[in-house]
Every structure is written in C-alpha cells, then in structure tokens.
Amino acid sequence: MTLIVSDNSPLNLLVSIGFADVLPALFQRVVIPPDVAAEMAHPRAPLEIRNFIAAPPEWLAIQNPATRLALPHLDPGEAAAISLAVELGAALLIDELDGRKEASARGLIVIGAVGVLERAADAGLIPDLAVAHTRVRGMRFHVADSILEASLERHRARRKDAK
C-alpha cells in the first residue's frame, strides 16, 4: 500500500505511544481530512496530540474530500475519512467497529492501529511488538487482549517462518 487515509483514534494512539513515525515507513502518503485534524486540535485532546497536529510532520497531509458520503451513523471524522479514502482509492486506518464495517462494505482495505504495529514489527521498524502492545495496554484505548495476543502470535509465527 502506498496511500492511507487515517481516522483520529489510531493516529492518536500511534502518536501517544511513540510509534507514529512507522507510518511514513509503511505508507508513502498519510492523509487525514480536516475533521480529523480538528479533533486532534480540540482543547480536550491530550497536549501531545495537539502539539503533533499544530506542527504536523511533512509526511502527513490534510485534505478535504470533494464529496462527503451520507454516513449519519458515524462521527464526522470517521465519515470524512471514509469519504476521502473512497475518493482517493486509498486504504483506511480506522479502529471503530462501525466505521470499519462501513469502510469494508465500500471495498476499502481497512487496517487498525494494532495492524500497523504488527506490520511495523514484521518490517523490523519496531524491535519488540510485545513492548508496543504493553504501551497500547497502558493507554485509554479499547482493544481486547485477545486481539493483541493474536497479533503477537501472527508476528512471532512469521518471524519463525522467516528463519
């Protein structure tokens, strides 16, 4: 994949645990809609997230979708991210279940924050996926332990097969 559009939650998590820099190594372009940038800049967002979006890295582009899909059951950031991903023919970085279902129904490739961490570990960008998962568990991020454990098992199996 060369282009990915991100929703707020997974990008926030990756920034918060110190692994946002794996995104440009895995994807040539990372794009967010202005709605997501606004969520990140909200006064109640953690200072670290507000600082990140106040001076975004050069690998992060902010782009408005030309057309917004009617997705009233999703929050504005999710709806804008899905609209932009459909428009650009991009993969979508999203964690919320309803958003993932909507994106998949529209034929988008969907990946979550845990999937990004797993891919980064597979590529050697993260030396220890278990440590990354420990950081995820330390955040106010809702992910089942079974998802993290399955991710770690897949990664370990691929690493073992590569030897």
C-alpha positions as protocol buffer text, in pm:
chain_id: "A"
residue {
  index: 1
  type: MET
  ca { x: 0 y: 0 z: 0 }
}
residue {
  index: 2
  type: THR
  ca { x: 127 y: 341 z: -84 }
}
residue {
  index: 3
  type: LEU
  ca { x: -154 y: 568 z: 36 }
}
residue {
  index: 4
  type: ILE
  ca { x: -353 y: 554 z: 357 }
}
residue {
  index: 5
  type: VAL
  ca { x: -617 y: 785 z: 499 }
}
residue {
  index: 6
  type: SER
  ca { x: -639 y: 792 z: 878 }
}
residue {
  index: 7
  type: ASP
  ca { x: -917 y: 846 z: 1125 }
}
residue {
  index: 8
  type: ASN
  ca { x: -845 y: 1014 z: 1458 }
}
residue {
  index: 9
  type: SER
  ca { x: -825 y: 725 z: 1705 }
}
residue {
  index: 10
  type: PRO
  ca { x: -547 y: 512 z: 1553 }
}
residue {
  index: 11
  type: LEU
  ca { x: -332 y: 814 z: 1470 }
}
residue {
  index: 12
  type: ASN
  ca { x: -375 y: 945 z: 1825 }
}
residue {
  index: 13
  type: LEU
  ca { x: -273 y: 610 z: 1966 }
}
residue {
  index: 14
  type: LEU
  ca { x: 36 y: 582 z: 1746 }
}
residue {
  index: 15
  type: VAL
  ca { x: 142 y: 935 z: 1841 }
}
residue {
  index: 16
  type: SER
  ca { x: 76 y: 873 z: 2211 }
}
residue {
  index: 17
  type: ILE
  ca { x: 281 y: 554 z: 2230 }
}
residue {
  index: 18
  type: GLY
  ca { x: 566 y: 697 z: 2024 }
}
residue {
  index: 19
  type: PHE
  ca { x: 522 y: 498 z: 1703 }
}
residue {
  index: 20
  type: ALA
  ca { x: 367 y: 747 z: 1458 }
}
residue {
  index: 21
  type: ASP
  ca { x: 696 y: 750 z: 1269 }
}
residue {
  index: 22
  type: VAL
  ca { x: 630 y: 398 z: 1139 }
}
residue {
  index: 23
  type: LEU
  ca { x: 351 y: 535 z: 919 }
}
residue {
  index: 24
  type: PRO
  ca { x: 570 y: 703 z: 656 }
}
residue {
  index: 25
  type: ALA
  ca { x: 795 y: 397 z: 655 }
}
residue {
  index: 26
  type: LEU
  ca { x: 497 y: 170 z: 578 }
}
residue {
  index: 27
  type: PHE
  ca { x: 297 y: 405 z: 352 }
}
residue {
  index: 28
  type: GLN
  ca { x: 425 y: 658 z: 101 }
}
residue {
  index: 29
  type: ARG
  ca { x: 150 y: 906 z: 188 }
}
residue {
  index: 30
  type: VAL
  ca { x: -61 y: 952 z: 500 }
}
residue {
  index: 31
  type: VAL
  ca { x: -365 y: 1178 z: 464 }
}
residue {
  index: 32
  type: ILE
  ca { x: -626 y: 1297 z: 711 }
}
residue {
  index: 33
  type: PRO
  ca { x: -936 y: 1505 z: 646 }
}
residue {
  index: 34
  type: PRO
  ca { x: -970 y: 1844 z: 822 }
}
residue {
  index: 35
  type: ASP
  ca { x: -1236 y: 1694 z: 1053 }
}
residue {
  index: 36
  type: VAL
  ca { x: -972 y: 1458 z: 1195 }
}
residue {
  index: 37
  type: ALA
  ca { x: -721 y: 1742 z: 1228 }
}
residue {
  index: 38
  type: ALA
  ca { x: -986 y: 1943 z: 1417 }
}
residue {
  index: 39
  type: GLU
  ca { x: -1049 y: 1650 z: 1654 }
}
residue {
  index: 40
  type: MET
  ca { x: -676 y: 1630 z: 1721 }
}
residue {
  index: 41
  type: ALA
  ca { x: -657 y: 2005 z: 1787 }
}
residue {
  index: 42
  type: HIS
  ca { x: -959 y: 2007 z: 2022 }
}
residue {
  index: 43
  type: PRO
  ca { x: -881 y: 2167 z: 2361 }
}
residue {
  index: 44
  type: ARG
  ca { x: -973 y: 1841 z: 2539 }
}
residue {
  index: 45
  type: ALA
  ca { x: -731 y: 1637 z: 2327 }
}
residue {
  index: 46
  type: PRO
  ca { x: -407 y: 1548 z: 2507 }
}
residue {
  index: 47
  type: LEU
  ca { x: -138 y: 1815 z: 2478 }
}
residue {
  index: 48
  type: GLU
  ca { x: 89 y: 1572 z: 2293 }
}
residue {
  index: 49
  type: ILE
  ca { x: -177 y: 1526 z: 2023 }
}
residue {
  index: 50
  type: ARG
  ca { x: -250 y: 1899 z: 1998 }
}
residue {
  index: 51
  type: ASN
  ca { x: 122 y: 1969 z: 1959 }
}
residue {
  index: 52
  type: PHE
  ca { x: 154 y: 1700 z: 1691 }
}
residue {
  index: 53
  type: ILE
  ca { x: -125 y: 1845 z: 1478 }
}
residue {
  index: 54
  type: ALA
  ca { x: -19 y: 2207 z: 1541 }
}
residue {
  index: 55
  type: ALA
  ca { x: 309 y: 2129 z: 1364 }
}
residue {
  index: 56
  type: PRO
  ca { x: 231 y: 1818 z: 1158 }
}
residue {
  index: 57
  type: PRO
  ca { x: 524 y: 1621 z: 1018 }
}
residue {
  index: 58
  type: GLU
  ca { x: 591 y: 1661 z: 647 }
}
residue {
  index: 59
  type: TRP
  ca { x: 465 y: 1308 z: 579 }
}
residue {
  index: 60
  type: LEU
  ca { x: 113 y: 1397 z: 699 }
}
residue {
  index: 61
  type: ALA
  ca { x: -117 y: 1573 z: 452 }
}
residue {
  index: 62
  type: ILE
  ca { x: -452 y: 1729 z: 534 }
}
residue {
  index: 63
  type: GLN
  ca { x: -705 y: 1709 z: 252 }
}
residue {
  index: 64
  type: ASN
  ca { x: -1079 y: 1763 z: 230 }
}
residue {
  index: 65
  type: PRO
  ca { x: -1287 y: 1505 z: 45 }
}
residue {
  index: 66
  type: ALA
  ca { x: -1451 y: 1660 z: -263 }
}
residue {
  index: 67
  type: THR
  ca { x: -1774 y: 1480 z: -177 }
}
residue {
  index: 68
  type: ARG
  ca { x: -1894 y: 1363 z: 160 }
}
residue {
  index: 69
  type: LEU
  ca { x: -2077 y: 1033 z: 178 }
}
residue {
  index: 70
  type: ALA
  ca { x: -2401 y: 1035 z: 378 }
}
residue {
  index: 71
  type: LEU
  ca { x: -2294 y: 838 z: 685 }
}
residue {
  index: 72
  type: PRO
  ca { x: -2505 y: 985 z: 969 }
}
residue {
  index: 73
  type: HIS
  ca { x: -2442 y: 686 z: 1198 }
}
residue {
  index: 74
  type: LEU
  ca { x: -2069 y: 772 z: 1213 }
}
residue {
  index: 75
  type: ASP
  ca { x: -1897 y: 1069 z: 1370 }
}
residue {
  index: 76
  type: PRO
  ca { x: -1786 y: 1345 z: 1131 }
}
residue {
  index: 77
  type: GLY
  ca { x: -1418 y: 1245 z: 1137 }
}
residue {
  index: 78
  type: GLU
  ca { x: -1492 y: 882 z: 1053 }
}
residue {
  index: 79
  type: ALA
  ca { x: -1736 y: 982 z: 778 }
}
residue {
  index: 80
  type: ALA
  ca { x: -1484 y: 1226 z: 628 }
}
residue {
  index: 81
  type: ALA
  ca { x: -1202 y: 972 z: 645 }
}
residue {
  index: 82
  type: ILE
  ca { x: -1412 y: 707 z: 470 }
}
residue {
  index: 83
  type: SER
  ca { x: -1524 y: 960 z: 209 }
}
residue {
  index: 84
  type: LEU
  ca { x: -1165 y: 1064 z: 142 }
}
residue {
  index: 85
  type: ALA
  ca { x: -1037 y: 704 z: 127 }
}
residue {
  index: 86
  type: VAL
  ca { x: -1311 y: 613 z: -125 }
}
residue {
  index: 87
  type: GLU
  ca { x: -1230 y: 921 z: -332 }
}
residue {
  index: 88
  type: LEU
  ca { x: -854 y: 857 z: -333 }
}
residue {
  index: 89
  type: GLY
  ca { x: -877 y: 479 z: -368 }
}
residue {
  index: 90
  type: ALA
  ca { x: -672 y: 454 z: -51 }
}
residue {
  index: 91
  type: ALA
  ca { x: -654 y: 214 z: 239 }
}
residue {
  index: 92
  type: LEU
  ca { x: -815 y: 333 z: 561 }
}
residue {
  index: 93
  type: LEU
  ca { x: -662 y: 342 z: 909 }
}
residue {
  index: 94
  type: ILE
  ca { x: -957 y: 315 z: 1146 }
}
residue {
  index: 95
  type: ASP
  ca { x: -1035 y: 129 z: 1467 }
}
residue {
  index: 96
  type: GLU
  ca { x: -1402 y: 191 z: 1546 }
}
residue {
  index: 97
  type: LEU
  ca { x: -1612 y: -112 z: 1458 }
}
residue {
  index: 98
  type: ASP
  ca { x: -1899 y: 70 z: 1284 }
}
residue {
  index: 99
  type: GLY
  ca { x: -1652 y: 267 z: 1073 }
}
residue {
  index: 100
  type: ARG
  ca { x: -1457 y: -49 z: 986 }
}
residue {
  index: 101
  type: LYS
  ca { x: -1778 y: -223 z: 876 }
}
residue {
  index: 102
  type: GLU
  ca { x: -1883 y: 74 z: 662 }
}
residue {
  index: 103
  type: ALA
  ca { x: -1539 y: 100 z: 501 }
}
residue {
  index: 104
  type: SER
  ca { x: -1522 y: -272 z: 430 }
}
residue {
  index: 105
  type: ALA
  ca { x: -1870 y: -264 z: 277 }
}
residue {
  index: 106
  type: ARG
  ca { x: -1740 y: 2 z: 39 }
}
residue {
  index: 107
  type: GLY
  ca { x: -1449 y: -219 z: -65 }
}
residue {
  index: 108
  type: LEU
  ca { x: -1177 y: -34 z: 122 }
}
residue {
  index: 109
  type: ILE
  ca { x: -871 y: -204 z: 265 }
}
residue {
  index: 110
  type: VAL
  ca { x: -903 y: -146 z: 640 }
}
residue {
  index: 111
  type: ILE
  ca { x: -624 y: -158 z: 894 }
}
residue {
  index: 112
  type: GLY
  ca { x: -625 y: -61 z: 1260 }
}
residue {
  index: 113
  type: ALA
  ca { x: -357 y: 70 z: 1491 }
}
residue {
  index: 114
  type: VAL
  ca { x: -271 y: -280 z: 1611 }
}
residue {
  index: 115
  type: GLY
  ca { x: -235 y: -392 z: 1249 }
}
residue {
  index: 116
  type: VAL
  ca { x: 3 y: -103 z: 1181 }
}
residue {
  index: 117
  type: LEU
  ca { x: 214 y: -201 z: 1481 }
}
residue {
  index: 118
  type: GLU
  ca { x: 220 y: -562 z: 1362 }
}
residue {
  index: 119
  type: ARG
  ca { x: 325 y: -462 z: 1010 }
}
residue {
  index: 120
  type: ALA
  ca { x: 592 y: -233 z: 1151 }
}
residue {
  index: 121
  type: ALA
  ca { x: 729 y: -513 z: 1368 }
}
residue {
  index: 122
  type: ASP
  ca { x: 725 y: -750 z: 1068 }
}
residue {
  index: 123
  type: ALA
  ca { x: 926 y: -490 z: 874 }
}
residue {
  index: 124
  type: GLY
  ca { x: 1178 y: -454 z: 1157 }
}
residue {
  index: 125
  type: LEU
  ca { x: 1067 y: -99 z: 1239 }
}
residue {
  index: 126
  type: ILE
  ca { x: 963 y: -200 z: 1592 }
}
residue {
  index: 127
  type: PRO
  ca { x: 1215 y: -423 z: 1766 }
}
residue {
  index: 128
  type: ASP
  ca { x: 970 y: -577 z: 2013 }
}
residue {
  index: 129
  type: LEU
  ca { x: 598 y: -597 z: 1934 }
}
residue {
  index: 130
  type: ALA
  ca { x: 521 y: -713 z: 2289 }
}
residue {
  index: 131
  type: VAL
  ca { x: 662 y: -385 z: 2423 }
}
residue {
  index: 132
  type: ALA
  ca { x: 446 y: -189 z: 2177 }
}
residue {
  index: 133
  type: HIS
  ca { x: 141 y: -386 z: 2293 }
}
residue {
  index: 134
  type: THR
  ca { x: 229 y: -308 z: 2655 }
}
residue {
  index: 135
  type: ARG
  ca { x: 226 y: 62 z: 2565 }
}
residue {
  index: 136
  type: VAL
  ca { x: -115 y: 16 z: 2399 }
}
residue {
  index: 137
  type: ARG
  ca { x: -250 y: -150 z: 2715 }
}
residue {
  index: 138
  type: GLY
  ca { x: -124 y: 148 z: 2916 }
}
residue {
  index: 139
  type: MET
  ca { x: -338 y: 391 z: 2715 }
}
residue {
  index: 140
  type: ARG
  ca { x: -710 y: 458 z: 2737 }
}
residue {
  index: 141
  type: PHE
  ca { x: -754 y: 264 z: 2414 }
}
residue {
  index: 142
  type: HIS
  ca { x: -1019 y: -5 z: 2399 }
}
residue {
  index: 143
  type: VAL
  ca { x: -875 y: -319 z: 2246 }
}
residue {
  index: 144
  type: ALA
  ca { x: -934 y: -673 z: 2363 }
}
residue {
  index: 145
  type: ASP
  ca { x: -635 y: -861 z: 2498 }
}
residue {
  index: 146
  type: SER
  ca { x: -726 y: -1139 z: 2254 }
}
residue {
  index: 147
  type: ILE
  ca { x: -663 y: -903 z: 1960 }
}
residue {
  index: 148
  type: LEU
  ca { x: -320 y: -807 z: 2093 }
}
residue {
  index: 149
  type: GLU
  ca { x: -234 y: -1170 z: 2168 }
}
residue {
  index: 150
  type: ALA
  ca { x: -342 y: -1283 z: 1819 }
}
residue {
  index: 151
  type: SER
  ca { x: -133 y: -1005 z: 1665 }
}
residue {
  index: 152
  type: LEU
  ca { x: 172 y: -1111 z: 1863 }
}
residue {
  index: 153
  type: GLU
  ca { x: 121 y: -1478 z: 1770 }
}
residue {
  index: 154
  type: ARG
  ca { x: 93 y: -1395 z: 1396 }
}
residue {
  index: 155
  type: HIS
  ca { x: 406 y: -1181 z: 1416 }
}
residue {
  index: 156
  type: ARG
  ca { x: 603 y: -1449 z: 1602 }
}
residue {
  index: 157
  type: ALA
  ca { x: 489 y: -1716 z: 1352 }
}
residue {
  index: 158
  type: ARG
  ca { x: 601 y: -1503 z: 1056 }
}
residue {
  index: 159
  type: ARG
  ca { x: 933 y: -1430 z: 1223 }
}
residue {
  index: 160
  type: LYS
  ca { x: 984 y: -1801 z: 1293 }
}
residue {
  index: 161
  type: ASP
  ca { x: 895 y: -1891 z: 932 }
}
residue {
  index: 162
  type: ALA
  ca { x: 1143 y: -1634 z: 803 }
}
residue {
  index: 163
  type: LYS
  ca { x: 1432 y: -1801 z: 988 }
}
